């Protein structure tokens, strides 16, 4: 197992983010579903340098609230 840069991987998956002029991303917490060669599924986590576990939890909680609201608004059953 080796560390890999996530930029090209996320780009290849089609990840984008809406930003307004002048917006600045100051930290990131990335959650990935990883499927091994043997088919085993695991969770991959990566955070920007200096991001504390408190910040990670805050970002995770906030993201979950956005996802939950989107599911209600869009009527998703998945």
Secondary structure, DSSP 4 states (H G I P E B T S, - for coil): -----HHHHHHHTT------TT------EEEEEEE-TTS-EEEEEEE-TT--HHHHHHHHHHHHHHHHHHHHHHT---
